[in-house]
């Protein structure tokens, strides 16, 4: 301010007239305090120049204060102005609180070319007196607010107190007067930690009380705001009272404009019933306020807004081409309590009418989503009882449903209730409302209620329209969708196939609706494991849409993206990637890089990159998607949170586990706040967070979260719900990975029994449960039972999918591994050879799955003593991975380790050491020093050091592996026990008897507990202690 003030002229009295600075802002913003500080600095700079403070709140007070300047000669204020102009060389006038709109301030300025004037005012028109030195005094920054609160209340500046101060500043809108008032109260009552609760309980008393401040400020916060409010004309007072019942920070001009152009009479979902009388009266009131001339005219509205801006009761801003107005939260609270009614009507009901009038319900989601997002913060504040029209409930429910807000459910339930009570339950609008309510039920995890509603809609449409009407077929498809969501995939498929057959007959094979139904049928095929049939349908849909619509049509691109998604689901990323890349390039060109559909495809492409091991390519795409969704949709939007989850997953893949953990914790906090602690998405996030905890070594925290999720799903969904069984299987898998296979088995037996009963013995999820149980049986030595299960899985998949399906090959791999564990090595080897040949034929020699099969076969050759065959295969795998994935890819490092292992088993320990050293250096750099794969490589290198007589070099490596595995996996994990066993061997080789005995005493009870008393490793360790 000082620089701007004196910058108008070089120095005082330079001959260009008085230097004037104007401070504008709402009451309580600290204008007077700034003027006082300026006066103090002025006196330091010009100690001989007099400073005069004048009360400019009215013409009378200003005349009186001016008169006192020359009282020894005369009491007339105009004599004082003459004296200032001619009788004194220089001076500073502080004209404080010049708020009165009738005050002609220019008449009270000395007519001369010297002197200084500082004006404090709420009236923004006074800016014209000093266009080059006007300062808007706004709220304080958060940091300054915290500092003011702590300093003025004499509270210690520490993290805990800063957190309390931050909450207080947020609650009071960082208004300096309110902060000073709060600090004075805190100082007297020593209540920094409880002030927010006290304020919430006694808000009105706080606003009405006159603060006891050192500056002797004469007014309460309420009175300060009231003085500005009463300067407004009556219609403007009514307008801003309505604004007070909207979300205070984002009142978009386009909302008012659209509602006004519709004369505030628009009902989002029409009915045969006439508008409610209240609707008509409310519309007339709103017309009188916003359209005084009978029509919406922007200049009239601008004049009304101008009055509010003039007294700083509103603030103006722009974002993304839209104009916004905002109200300070304390002004909003005053307006909500000062006057209860607007023209004898509730202002909140009038606001609900404005919002409903502005709402458009349309399936053109991308066209209207941006506008509905602007409505979102406001419709969330609308209470059910404030709306009388069923159609208004429908519109507000529609907006909230698009924003995936659970409040949509209550509005849509009320809509259906009103229509049913009016005996219009079969009306089109009511059936639409029931379907929209079903969508909301399904999204918020209430799938059974959604199904009941959709079945009712289907029956009514059949009765009203007949079984072949297009709306009946839509309803049938919706019921199928609900069947899918509750795991009744076969029922869903039967319905969708019926819909498809009818649409082919009624509309033709090439009709767009028929083609979309083919996509739904393909989705059902995919969900029951018939991915090849799904692909055939989707390829047909894509070919027809290309022919009918062209390659660049949005529906063609959607079909291409769907086909890519199905390829991804069967791990055919080689086919999926070019499709995703083509769709992304075209959507960027046709829709723009920031379009929501473009961002969706960008996310899908990133996911495909991640699946094929190109995580480094995925991360920048996902960072871009997240940044744009935050900007376009908001930080709390469900699609933003999904993008955040995908980025967290990629961060985990590229060893940025701490960043991933931070993102998952943020997602969980938001979902708990937005959706509640028991929402399915919240529980899914808890599961993801648990996995992230595990990656950073917080294994127990991970297990506690997963056990909590399982208990919640049992309580909320029931013990037999498919999601509960999925979570139970996941927890069992974690137990098995932590070496607690005994705890996993009863859970997996329960999952398998229930899936057989609920889904059938041939369902893909039943077969997955069977494979998981077989794996746990293998872990606890029940290998024959495991082999029997694997044989059953293989036989079932061959029968259902055919001999060449990729899932058949997975089942053969599991069975081959199981055969190896029970000594049926020849059969195992034969299976591994068959798997490799089939994958070469189906996928090609360079496919990642083919290379994995080649590595598995090499491992079996090595175990069977065919070391040269093993070496030859593993060299081929390593060279292929280097060529396809790069020398630093994690899969390349794994191949390097396998080749090193074969070198070691053939007595070529020196070659093994060289490879392991290279793999370890790269693993530390690429994956991180604590990554489990890095630790495996470190242990293998130590083992080979020992084999070549370098036991002293092996010792520190094995000690590091053991320490880190204890921390990351726990002491009883099989990998930790293996590290103990290897370290015992090295200690024995180095004759370190004390260390050997100490470690053996720790290792023995752990081995006895995990492996049993008679296990060979347990027996060997016991022998060390004799």
MARGUMI-461412 format. One record per residue (C-alpha): residue in one letter; x, y, z. Coordinates in pm, whole numbers, padded with zeros to 5 digits, always signed. Layout:
aXYZ;...
// end
This chain:
x+00000+00000+00000;x+00277+00247+00092;x+00453+00191-00240;x+00129+00236-00436;x+00035+00547-00238;x+00365+00731-00270;x+00418+00592-00621;x+00140+00819-00746;x+00378+01111-00698;x+00743+01120-00620;x+00710+01272-00271;x+00471+01476-00055;x+00356+01811-00185;x+00498+01768-00535;x+00227+01988-00679;x-00009+01739-00846;x-00288+01751-00583;x-00365+01538-00274;x-00248+01178-00290;x-00555+00959-00229;x-00566+00588-00141;x-00892+00399-00099;x-00928+00078+00106;x-01246-00116+00023;x-01380-00438+00167;x-01658-00590+00374;x-01706-00485+00734;x-01461-00646+00972;x-01197-00711+00708;x-00942-00489+00883;x-00949-00173+00672;x-00924+00061+00972;x-00635-00136+01121;x-00447-00108+00791;x-00510+00267+00784;x-00379+00300+01141;x-00067+00104+01049;x-00020+00327+00744;x-00049+00638+00964;x+00217+00500+01195;x+00455+00436+00906;x+00373+00781+00763;x+00468+00953+01092;x+00798+00764+01095;x+00870+00883+00742;x+00745+01242+00787;x+00755+01313+01162;x+00660+01682+01128;x+00351+01623+00914;x+00025+01616+01117;x-00215+01319+01092;x-00592+01365+01140;x-00850+01086+01191;x-01204+01164+01073;x-01523+00966+01130;x-01669+00952+00779;x-01962+00723+00861;x-02207+01008+00793;x-02210+01364+00666;x-02281+01497+01018;x-01990+01309+01180;x-01752+01411+00903;x-01849+01778+00929;x-01809+01766+01308;x-01462+01608+01297;x-01343+01852+01030;x-01473+02141+01242;x-01256+02035+01536;x-00942+02083+01327;x-00988+02465+01337;x-01201+02509+01650;x-00979+02787+01784;x-01078+02998+01485;x-01416+02865+01367;x-01637+02560+01393;x-01732+02547+01024;x-01605+02238+00837;x-01555+02437+00513;x-01316+02665+00699;x-01123+02354+00792;x-01102+02255+00425;x-00974+02604+00337;x-00720+02583+00617;x-00595+02243+00494;x-00573+02377+00137;x-00400+02708+00216;x-00289+02731+00577;x-00074+02424+00628;x+00202+02286+00411;x+00127+01911+00436;x-00102+01669+00620;x-00259+01319+00623;x-00634+01270+00655;x-00771+00925+00748;x-01140+00922+00647;x-01268+00611+00821;x-01590+00414+00751;x-01707+00620+00452;x-01986+00370+00384;x-02296+00586+00346;x-02408+00574-00020;x-02561+00923+00008;x-02234+01076+00126;x-02067+01283-00148;x-01714+01236-00028;x-01555+01448-00298;x-01713+01759-00136;x-01506+01697+00176;x-01168+01677+00007;x-00943+01987+00028;x-00909+02164-00308;x-00533+02185-00329;x-00227+02020-00477;x-00074+01881-00162;x-00157+01648+00126;x-00256+01285+00165;x-00592+01114+00208;x-00668+00751+00306;x-01032+00645+00281;x-01169+00323+00434;x-01506+00217+00295;x-01739-00068+00213;x-01874+00137-00077;x-01677+00034-00383;x-01788+00341-00581;x-01532+00545-00387;x-01265+00363-00592;x-01322+00635-00854;x-01149+00885-00624;x-00819+00695-00650;x-00814+00468-00957;x-00436+00419-00928;x-00426+00343-00556;x-00732+00138-00456;x-00689-00174-00247;x-00952-00442-00186;x-00907-00568+00168;x-01010-00932+00155;x-00999-01218+00399;x-00660-01323+00535;x-00457-01610+00396;x-00481-01931+00596;x-00125-01890+00723;x-00188-01531+00837;x-00517-01637+00998;x-00343-01908+01200;x-00067-01669+01306;x-00321-01405+01414;x-00524-01653+01619;x-00223-01801+01797;x-00053-01468+01865;x-00364-01280+01980;x-00479-01566+02207;x-00123-01615+02346;x-00132-01981+02237;x+00186-02177+02176;x+00276-02215+01809;x+00296-02593+01761;x+00145-02845+01519;x-00148-02938+01745;x-00247-02576+01810;x-00203-02486+01443;x-00447-02761+01354;x-00705-02620+01597;x-00641-02269+01465;x-00682-02388+01106;x-01026-02533+01188;x-01132-02207+01357;x-01009-01995+01066;x-01197-02215+00818;x-01516-02191+01026;x-01495-01809+01049;x-01406-01760+00686;x-01072-01596+00780;x-01245-01261+00843;x-01003-01051+01055;x-01272-00910+01290;x-01411-01256+01357;x-01062-01398+01412;x-00973-01119+01653;x-01302-01172+01836;x-01234-01546+01860;x-00877-01487+01982;x-01002-01256+02258;x-01253-01522+02369;x-00986-01795+02360;x-00744-01579+02559;x-00996-01531+02839;x-01132-01887+02842;x-00820-02087+02741;x-01025-02290+02494;x-00836-02311+02164;x-00907-02685+02141;x-01283-02652+02209;x-01365-02318+02045;x-01505-02468+01722;x-01756-02679+01915;x-01849-02384+02137;x-01897-02159+01835;x-02115-02416+01657;x-02339-02443+01961;x-02362-02063+02020;x-02308-01915+01674;x-02582-01651+01697;x-02459-01519+02034;x-02104-01496+01901;x-02215-01295+01596;x-02429-01057+01806;x-02171-00987+02080;x-01944-00682+02066;x-01586-00806+02093;x-01363-00667+02368;x-01073-00576+02142;x-00772-00348+02197;x-00878-00146+01891;x-01217-00062+02059;x-01410-00173+01753;x-01766-00049+01826;x-01978-00312+01648;x-02060-00680+01669;x-01992-00894+01362;x-02366-00909+01299;x-02406-00531+01320;x-02108-00483+01090;x-02273-00700+00822;x-02618-00555+00890;x-02505-00201+00811;x-02399-00310+00462;x-02711-00520+00406;x-02943-00226+00480;x-02766-00019+00216;x-02915-00250-00049;x-03244-00187-00227;x-03535-00418-00126;x-03522-00644-00435;x-03146-00686-00401;x-03193-00775-00034;x-03433-01049-00142;x-03192-01175-00406;x-02896-01204-00172;x-03116-01372+00090;x-03183-01644-00167;x-02813-01672-00247;x-02751-01735+00123;x-02934-02068+00088;x-02707-02183-00195;x-02355-02320-00160;x-02171-02002-00066;x-01859-02042-00282;x-01998-02138-00624;x-02314-01953-00726;x-02291-01978-01105;x-02456-01708-01315;x-02562-01970-01573;x-02783-02145-01313;x-02984-01828-01244;x-02989-01741-01613;x-03124-02079-01728;x-03391-02091-01457;x-03500-01733-01535;x-03521-01797-01908;x-03759-02083-01819;x-03957-01836-01602;x-03880-02056-01299;x-04168-02287-01405;x-03967-02573-01558;x-04032-02914-01401;x-03752-03159-01498;x-03981-03461-01540;x-04324-03380-01676;x-04642-03548-01552;x-05008-03554-01652;x-05077-03386-01318;x-05097-03005-01322;x-04818-02809-01146;x-04863-02778-00772;x-05005-02434-00669;x-04690-02367-00467;x-04481-02408-00782;x-04674-02132-00961;x-04657-01891-00665;x-04285-01954-00615;x-04220-01892-00985;x-04407-01559-00969;x-04202-01448-00667;x-03876-01541-00839;x-03986-01360-01155;x-04051-01044-00950;x-03701-01060-00800;x-03484-01163-01096;x-03696-01036-01387;x-03857-00710-01266;x-03943-00611-01625;x-04110-00949-01691;x-03824-01103-01894;x-03469-01205-01809;x-03239-00914-01888;x-02872-00945-01811;x-02820-00573-01751;x-03093-00566-01481;x-02930-00858-01304;x-02587-00696-01337;x-02722-00381-01168;x-02851-00589-00875;x-02523-00776-00846;x-02340-00442-00866;x-02508-00324-00546;x-02388-00635-00360;x-02038-00604-00499;x-02030-00235-00407;x-02070-00323-00037;x-01851-00635-00057;x-02145-00862+00031;x-02067-01072-00278;x-01739-01157-00445;x-01702-01218-00819;x-01477-01466-00999;x-01450-01660-01324;x-01340-02017-01394;x-01350-02221-01716;x-01546-01947-01889;x-01821-01934-01624;x-01905-01641-01395;x-01939-01716-01024;x-02048-01524-00715;x-01960-01615-00357;x-02070-01505-00011;x-01853-01496+00298;x-01974-01770+00538;x-02044-01517+00818;x-02247-01301+00579;x-02432-01616+00476;x-02507-01705+00839;x-02632-01352+00910;x-02861-01359+00605;x-03001-01700+00702;x-03090-01579+01051;x-03178-01211+00995;x-03500-01269+00803;x-03687-01596+00782;x-03907-01530+00478;x-03892-01375+00131;x-04235-01242+00032;x-04388-01472+00296;x-04215-01779+00149;x-03926-01989+00269;x-03608-01880+00087;x-03480-02239+00083;x-03797-02353-00098;x-03755-02072-00350;x-03396-02179-00408;x-03512-02538-00464;x-03747-02404-00736;x-03456-02215-00898;x-03242-02529-00904;x-03518-02754-01034;x-03598-02500-01307;x-03234-02502-01417;x-03210-02882-01431;x-03212-03076-01759;x-03257-03454-01755;x-03096-03599-02065;x-02913-03913-02169;x-02662-03688-02347;x-02435-03720-02046;x-02131-03541-02184;x-02341-03247-02305;x-02501-03171-01970;x-02257-03311-01716;x-02057-02988-01688;x-02372-02790-01608;x-02504-03052-01367;x-02169-03043-01189;x-02228-02671-01126;x-02570-02757-00981;x-02425-03032-00760;x-02304-02830-00458;x-02640-02651-00441;x-02878-02945-00485;x-02692-03129-00209;x-02826-02862+00031;x-03191-02906-00073;x-03400-03083+00189;x-03671-03330+00086;x-03948-03137+00260;x-03870-02822+00059;x-03995-02983-00266;x-04357-03054-00357;x-04326-03163-00722;x-04243-03526-00794;x-04074-03405-01114;x-03848-03173-00913;x-03738-03468-00697;x-03670-03656-01019;x-03455-03373-01160;x-03254-03322-00843;x-03220-03700-00805;x-03099-03716-01168;x-02828-03457-01105;x-02715-03627-00784;x-02721-03966-00956;x-02494-03837-01234;x-02261-03706-00964;x-02286-04048-00793;x-02410-03893-00470;x-02614-04117-00239;x-02856-03831-00168;x-03003-03919-00510;x-03168-04223-00352;x-03383-04022-00109;x-03506-03782-00378;x-03588-04060-00623;x-03763-04264-00352;x-03973-03957-00270;x-04050-03904-00640;x-04176-04261-00678;x-04374-04232-00354;x-04552-03913-00469;x-04639-04057-00809;x-04768-04382-00659;x-04981-04188-00412;x-05128-03986-00700;x-05246-04311-00870;x-05010-04243-01159;x-04782-04533-01078;x-04782-04659-01438;x-04709-04322-01589;x-04397-04305-01805;x-04226-04055-01575;x-04275-04278-01271;x-04132-04582-01448;x-03833-04372-01552;x-03792-04262-01190;x-03805-04624-01072;x-03532-04718-01321;x-03315-04423-01217;x-03369-04521-00852;x-03263-04876-00939;x-02942-04741-01094;x-02870-04550-00772;x-02950-04855-00558;x-02712-05066-00765;x-02433-04809-00753;x-02455-04782-00376;x-02442-05158-00321;x-02817-05220-00285;x-02833-05465-00576;x-03126-05672-00446;x-03347-05362-00411;x-03245-05255-00760;x-03348-05594-00897;x-03690-05580-00728;x-03758-05235-00879;x-03643-05337-01224;x-03854-05652-01222;x-04156-05438-01126;x-04083-05194-01411;x-04048-05485-01653;x-04384-05633-01554;x-04558-05295-01587;x-04406-05226-01926;x-04506-05573-02047;x-04861-05507-01927;x-04885-05155-02072;x-04683-05191-02393;x-04656-05560-02470;x-04358-05800-02458;x-04191-05675-02777;x-04207-05298-02726;x-03868-05127-02729;x-03919-04990-02374;x-04010-05340-02253;x-03692-05476-02408;x-03491-05196-02241;x-03647-05295-01908;x-03558-05661-01975;x-03198-05562-02044;x-03191-05364-01720;x-03312-05668-01524;x-03032-05868-01688;x-02786-05602-01571;x-02912-05648-01214;x-02879-06026-01246;x-02514-05976-01344;x-02449-05749-01046;x-02567-06015-00799;x-02372-06296-00966;x-02660-06459-01158;x-02462-06449-01480;x-02645-06736-01652;x-02985-06573-01589;x-02847-06244-01722;x-02723-06416-02038;x-03057-06586-02105;x-03241-06253-02080;x-02993-06063-02296;x-03002-06338-02559;x-03382-06311-02566;x-03359-05933-02604;x-03105-05973-02883;x-03319-06226-03074;x-03623-05993-03056;x-03428-05686-03161;x-03278-05869-03457;x-03630-05969-03562;x-03795-05632-03497;x-03519-05386-03589;x-03286-05581-03815;x-02935-05716-03782;x-02762-05384-03847;x-02975-05153-03629;x-02769-04963-03372;x-02984-05086-03082;x-02932-05444-03201;x-02557-05390-03218;x-02551-05244-02866;x-02744-05547-02740;x-02483-05772-02902;x-02227-05590-02688;x-02432-05663-02374;x-02453-06033-02468;x-02076-06033-02524;x-02028-05890-02176;x-02236-06176-02033;x-02028-06430-02225;x-01713-06277-02083;x-01847-06289-01725;x-01902-06666-01746;x-01564-06735-01902;x-01678-06759-02266;x-01436-06487-02375;x-01382-06627-02724;x-01755-06601-02801;x-01752-06249-02659;x-01468-06157-02893;x-01650-06289-03198;x-01958-06080-03118;x-01758-05765-03046;x-01553-05804-03364;x-01880-05832-03558;x-02017-05520-03388;x-01702-05323-03465;x-01700-05433-03831;x-02065-05330-03877;x-02026-04995-03704;x-01722-04916-03915;x-01922-04998-04228;x-02239-04813-04124;x-02099-04513-03940;x-01737-04478-04044;x-01413-04535-03857;x-01424-04206-03665;x-01783-04216-03540;x-01812-04209-03156;x-02007-04538-03151;x-01740-04705-03365;x-01474-04586-03126;x-01676-04715-02829;x-01701-05056-02999;x-01326-05052-03059;x-01261-04969-02694;x-01496-05248-02580;x-01313-05498-02801;x-00981-05381-02658;x-01120-05428-02307;x-01219-05787-02383;x-00876-05859-02529;x-00729-05723-02205;x-00955-05948-01997;x-00801-06257-02160;x-00448-06116-02131;x-00421-06048-02504;x-00269-05707-02452;x-00082-05737-02780;x-00418-05703-02958;x-00563-05457-02705;x-00284-05199-02711;x-00304-05087-03076;x-00684-05059-03045;x-00660-04841-02735;x-00388-04629-02895;x-00598-04575-03208;x-00910-04485-03004;x-00712-04241-02789;x-00557-04065-03087;x-00899-04026-03255;x-01079-03911-02941;x-00811-03650-02881;x-00858-03526-03236;x-01237-03541-03246;x-01332-03449-02889;x-01023-03274-02756;x-00756-03385-02506;x-00962-03280-02203;x-01291-03449-02296;x-01412-03697-02035;x-01433-03980-02289;x-01076-03908-02400;x-00961-03933-02039;x-01145-04265-01994;x-00961-04419-02290;x-00634-04271-02169;x-00687-04449-01838;x-00770-04777-02014;x-00455-04751-02225;x-00248-04684-01913;x-00396-04994-01752;x-00305-05202-02058;x+00050-05066-02045;x+00068-05166-01680;x-00051-05521-01754;x+00224-05578-02015;x+00490-05445-01782;x+00515-05096-01933;x+00446-04927-01600;x+00677-04637-01683;x+00453-04558-01983;x+00139-04594-01770;x+00238-04349-01495;x+00251-04023-01700;x-00083-04108-01864;x-00248-04172-01529;x-00096-03858-01378;x-00244-03661-01669;x-00586-03825-01625;x-00588-03753-01252;x-00482-03390-01294;x-00749-03323-01557;x-01027-03501-01369;x-00946-03299-01058;x-00979-02982-01262;x-01284-03085-01465;x-01483-03290-01213;x-01350-03182-00875;x-01123-03356-00624;x-01405-03558-00466;x-01576-03688-00783;x-01593-04070-00805;x-01414-04070-01143;x-01134-03861-00990;x-01101-04112-00707;x-01093-04400-00959;x-00810-04223-01145;x-00630-04175-00815;x-00659-04548-00746;x-00520-04640-01088;x-00225-04406-01040;x-00161-04555-00696;x-00157-04902-00853;x+00101-04790-01109;x+00311-04619-00843;x+00319-04954-00660;x+00438-05126-00979;x+00732-04884-01027;x+00848-04903-00664;x+00691-04575-00557;x+00513-04756-00276;x+00506-04461-00035;x+00337-04237-00293;x+00090-04517-00365;x+00018-04555+00005;x-00043-04181+00041;x-00291-04186-00249;x-00480-04487-00113;x-00506-04324+00231;x-00644-04008+00068;x-00898-04211-00134;x-01010-04398+00178;x-01059-04075+00375;x-01265-03924+00094;x-01478-04233+00039;x-01549-04268+00410;x-01657-03904+00417;x-01852-03907+00091;x-01998-04258+00084;x-01976-04378+00442;x-01751-04639+00610;x-01955-04937+00489;x-02000-04849+00119;x-01870-05113-00125;x-01625-04866-00280;x-01497-04774+00067;x-01439-05141+00146;x-01264-05194-00188;x-01032-04903-00107;x-00956-05054+00235;x-00853-05373+00054;x-00627-05176-00184;x-00477-04988+00111;x-00406-05320+00282;x-00208-05435-00023;x-00018-05105-00016;x+00061-05152+00354;x+00202-05492+00268;x+00434-05344+00004;x+00591-05108+00259;x+00631-05383+00517;x+00326-05306+00734;x+00201-05665+00714;x+00002-05665+01036;x-00174-05339+00946;x-00267-05499+00615;x-00413-05808+00777;x-00614-05607+01029;x-00769-05403+00747;x-00854-05712+00543;x-01008-05887+00843;x-01214-05572+00912;x-01335-05564+00549;x-01441-05929+00567;x-01637-05875+00889;x-01812-05570+00743;x-01908-05760+00428;x-02046-06045+00636;x-02258-05801+00837;x-02371-05579+00547;x-02409-05828+00263;x-02442-06155+00450;x-02202-06451+00482;x-02314-06605+00150;x-02295-06293-00068;x-02058-06329-00362;x-01854-06023-00260;x-01819-06166+00093;x-01690-06490-00052;x-01444-06301-00276;x-01308-06115+00027;x-01287-06439+00224;x-01084-06593-00057;x-00858-06288-00072;x-00791-06305+00301;x-00716-06676+00278;x-00470-06603-00001;x-00293-06347+00220;x-00276-06601+00504;x-00116-06850+00264;x+00138-06596+00138;x+00232-06519+00499;x+00295-06886+00569;x-00036-06934+00750;x-00177-07194+00512;x-00343-07375+00803;x-00553-07061+00863;x-00625-07031+00490;x-00763-07383+00441;x-01090-07356+00644;x-01172-07024+00477;x-01109-07165+00129;x-01307-07480+00202;x-01602-07260+00304;x-01567-07044-00008;x-01558-07351-00235;x-01859-07516-00070;x-02070-07200-00097;x-01972-07119-00454;x-02055-07475-00561;x-02397-07433-00401;x-02467-07077-00518;x-02301-07067-00861;x-02271-07427-00965;x-01972-07656-01002;x-01881-07521-01346;x-01882-07148-01268;x-01544-06970-01319;x-01547-06839-00961;x-01605-07193-00831;x-01305-07315-01029;x-01092-07027-00892;x-01192-07126-00536;x-01097-07486-00615;x-00752-07377-00741;x-00689-07162-00432;x-00781-07449-00199;x-00556-07683-00396;x-00268-07438-00354;x-00321-07425+00022;x-00344-07804+00041;x-00006-07818-00134;x+00141-07572+00117;x+00048-07788+00415;x+00155-08118+00260;x-00188-08244+00148;x-00045-08284-00202;x-00263-08575-00320;x-00580-08382-00238;x-00433-08084-00422;x-00360-08295-00732;x-00712-08436-00726;x-00859-08084-00726;x-00630-07970-01007;x-00733-08271-01217;x-01100-08186-01163;x-01038-07823-01263;x-00858-07926-01582;x-01127-08173-01682;x-01405-07915-01623;x-01230-07644-01821;x-01160-07875-02112;x-01527-07966-02122;x-01647-07604-02100;x-01385-07416-02300;x-01226-07656-02544;x-00869-07786-02561;x-00694-07467-02677;x-00838-07209-02438;x-00577-07015-02241;x-00746-07104-01912;x-00690-07472-01998;x-00318-07401-02013;x-00328-07231-01671;x-00500-07539-01526;x-00243-07769-01692;x+00039-07561-01537;x-00111-07592-01189;x-00158-07967-01234;x+00196-08011-01366;x+00336-07829-01061;x+00124-08048-00834;x+00242-08367-01007;x+00601-08256-00950;x+00536-08214-00577;x+00409-08574-00540;x+00687-08734-00745;x+00499-08777-01074;x+00782-08601-01257;x+00742-08766-01598;x+00376-08669-01618;x+00462-08318-01502;x+00733-08280-01764;x+00503-08404-02038;x+00239-08146-01939;x+00495-07863-01937;x+00611-07955-02289;x+00251-07966-02412;x+00180-07625-02256;x+00480-07467-02428;x+00394-07606-02770;x+00031-07496-02740;x+00127-07142-02633;x+00374-07112-02920;x+00098-07217-03159;x-00176-06995-03011;x+00018-06689-02898;x+00343-06694-03087;x+00701-06761-02971;x+00757-06408-02833;x+00439-06372-02627;x+00503-06314-02256;x+00290-06618-02165;x+00496-06831-02402;x+00818-06712-02240;x+00680-06793-01894;x+00595-07145-02014;x+00944-07179-02159;x+01094-07077-01823;x+00875-07327-01636;x+00981-07608-01869;x+01346-07511-01830;x+01306-07532-01453;x+01164-07885-01486;x+01445-07990-01720;x+01692-07872-01459;x+01520-08072-01183;x+01514-08377-01411;x+01889-08348-01471;x+01859-08220-01829;x+02075-07918-01749;x+02185-07838-02104;x+01824-07834-02223;x+01739-07608-01930;x+02027-07370-02005;x+01936-07349-02372;x+01573-07258-02296;x+01660-07003-02028;x+01912-06827-02251;x+01640-06802-02515;x+01395-06658-02258;x+01649-06402-02136;x+01739-06283-02485;x+01371-06256-02583;x+01285-06053-02273;x+01580-05821-02325;x+01467-05767-02683;x+01094-05729-02608;x+01091-05561-02267;x+01433-05405-02227;x+01734-05501-02019;x+01603-05332-01702;x+01248-05469-01700;x+01153-05670-01385;x+01061-05974-01599;x+01404-05958-01761;x+01563-05961-01416;x+01359-06269-01323;x+01481-06445-01639;x+01837-06348-01548;x+01790-06507-01206;x+01652-06829-01354;x+01949-06860-01590;x+02187-06795-01303;x+02011-07069-01104;x+02066-07316-01389;x+02434-07219-01409;x+02460-07286-01038;x+02291-07626-01058;x+02528-07734-01335;x+02835-07642-01132;x+02899-07314-01315;x+02892-07112-00994;x+03120-06835-01127;x+02885-06763-01419;x+02596-06774-01175;x+02769-06522-00944;x+02827-06279-01231;x+02462-06294-01339;x+02331-06265-00983;x+02555-05963-00913;x+02423-05790-01226;x+02063-05880-01137;x+02107-05756-00778;x+02253-05421-00884;x+01965-05367-01128;x+01706-05490-00880;x+01820-05241-00616;x+01811-04960-00868;x+01487-05049-01045;x+01275-05220-00779;x+01435-05084-00464;x+01657-05247-00197;x+01358-05378+00004;x+01162-05531-00284;x+01094-05902-00232;x+01241-05990-00571;x+01557-05796-00483;x+01586-05991-00157;x+01542-06321-00343;x+01826-06226-00577;x+02040-06122-00279;x+01982-06459-00112;x+02066-06648-00430;x+02386-06448-00474;x+02486-06522-00114;x+02424-06893-00172;x+02653-06890-00476;x+02921-06692-00289;x+02921-06978-00040;x+02945-07236-00320;x+03258-07067-00461;x+03420-07045-00117;x+03325-06683-00043;x+03120-06753+00272;x+03252-06433+00432;x+03095-06234+00147;x+02771-06431+00179;x+02729-06353+00553;x+02634-05980+00538;x+02399-06043+00246;x+02215-06321+00429;x+02194-06114+00747;x+02038-05830+00547;x+01791-06064+00376;x+01683-06211+00710;x+01640-05873+00879;x+01434-05731+00592;x+01215-06039+00550;x+01138-06036+00923;x+01030-05675+00893;x+00838-05714+00568;x+00687-06063+00601;x+00706-06156+00967;x+00923-06412+01145;x+00704-06713+01063;x+00681-06658+00686;x+00833-06942+00480;x+01066-06699+00299;x+01189-06569+00635;x+01245-06925+00756;x+01439-07001+00438;x+01659-06697+00506;x+01725-06827+00859;x+01812-07170+00723;x+02059-07026+00470;x+02220-06804+00730;x+02262-07105+00964;x+02447-07287+00684;x+02683-06992+00637;x+02744-06948+01012;x+02828-07315+01034;x+03066-07288+00736;x+03243-06997+00910;x+03256-07182+01247;x+03069-06901+01424;x+02942-07129+01701;x+02781-06870+01932;x+02593-06694+01653;x+02495-07033+01511;x+02347-07149+01843;x+02167-06823+01911;x+01999-06824+01569;x+01915-07197+01588;x+01735-07141+01920;x+01518-06878+01748;x+01467-07079+01430;x+01373-07415+01584;x+01036-07326+01745;x+00936-07133+01434;x+01015-07429+01206;x+00835-07669+01441;x+00525-07447+01438;x+00516-07390+01061;x+00655-07716+00918;x+00607-07965+01199;x+00842-08164+01422;x+00949-08415+01156;x+01021-08180+00865;x+01378-08226+00736;x+01471-07861+00801;x+01333-07880+01155;x+01529-08199+01223;x+01854-08044+01088;x+01820-07732+01303;x+01743-07944+01610;x+02066-08131+01542;x+02263-07805+01555;x+02162-07757+01917;x+02274-08102+02038;
// end
